[in-house]
Amino acid sequence: MRLTNAIILHGEEFEVIKGHIIIENGEIKEVGEGSIRNAIDLEQGIIFPAFTNAHVHLGDSIAQDYGHNLPIEARVGRKGLKFKILRNREITTGIKESLKEMFKIGITTFCDFRELGLKGIKQIKEAGLKIHDSIILGRPNGEVDKLEKLLEECDGIGISSVNDYSEEDLRKIAEEVRKRNKLLAFHCSEVKDDVAEVLKYNPSFVVHLTNAREESLEEIFKRKIPVVLCPRANATLGVGIPRLREIFENTLVALGTDNVMINSFNMFREMEFTFKLIRGLYKDHEFDAKEVLKAATLNGRKILGLEPNTIEEGKKANMIILKGRKYLYDPVVAIIHRFEVSDIRGVIKEEKMFWRD
């Protein structure tokens, strides 16, 4: 594929190149300035790395906005609506629809926290994972004795809450995960500060930190623990907003959209919400939009241990192509707060492609 007359966000720092890209056999062969012949004219459309949704729960895809006025525990707690939904036999069909939707809106990589033990892993595998780079974190379903079998089937463990397991079980989980060099992640301080308890188990990364106190954040930063933030889901659930600027300034940050029951997959909205909250809440007109775009694209793959999806020669093609738009001064800022899902012209993931004429 040959693409020309494009605005390309090149490399780790999104250097703006006005030029062309050549892709062969799913790999970026050339990124250069100026136009080339026999190529698709993008009419100044923007090309940037595809989204990584670093935290999602696909199992509740069949109940979008169900129970939206209920408190968090009644919606997603162990005895809440979510776990009633997960008994539904249409779960795999719902996941399949979500996978299709994610790719079309530019999410080519995701990390799913799977409930229900081995059954949950089976459900998502039956839905089909070939089109994405997927990291599946399983969860013992009250059967820690089956942990070894669970870890054979997934990329690590995603813990709902330290309160859901005994200390003995959590130590065993952490030990088995480390033994296999897999990921161990925790929901952390979503409702109350439990950072100290979580850090006992040396997590690969934590999710949320919505209600972490200052001293707890300092410990996260000291240990360089990566953080996945889900601000729209936190706001929707009414549990608060994390200390966004401090987290962005002190550790590696990625963005996720969280439960499909709670929130949409729209990473454009996630970026805009995050960016404008930081600027507004902290009265910080200088906060760099580039940091939010990295959190939505590059950083998640770093946290998950995947190869970079930067747009550079020799890298696998993994990118979003936006329609052209007149009068743009800064393409990074424009991606975050001017473009919509409907502006996506194409999504390329190696030799897989979604294209809108």
Buried (B, 14 or more C-beta within 10 A) or exposed (E): BBBBBBBBBBBEEBEBBEBBBBBEEBBBBEBBEEEBEEBBEBEBBBBBBBBBBBBBBBBBBBBBEBBEEBBBEEBBBEEBBBBEBBEBEEBBBBBBBBBBBBBBBBBBBBBBBBBBBBEBBBBBBEBEBEBBBBBBBBBBBEEBEEBEEBBEBBBBBBBBBBEBBEEEBBEBBBEBBEEEEBBBBBBBBBBEBBBEBBBEBEBBBBBBBBBBBEEBBBBBBEEEBBBBBBBBBBBBBEBBBBBBBBBBEBBBBBBBBBBBBBBBBBBBBBBBBBBBBBBEEEEEEEBBBBBBBBBBBBBBBBBBEBEBBBBEEEBBBBBBBBBBBEEBEEBBBBBBBBBEBEBBBBBBBBEBBBEEE
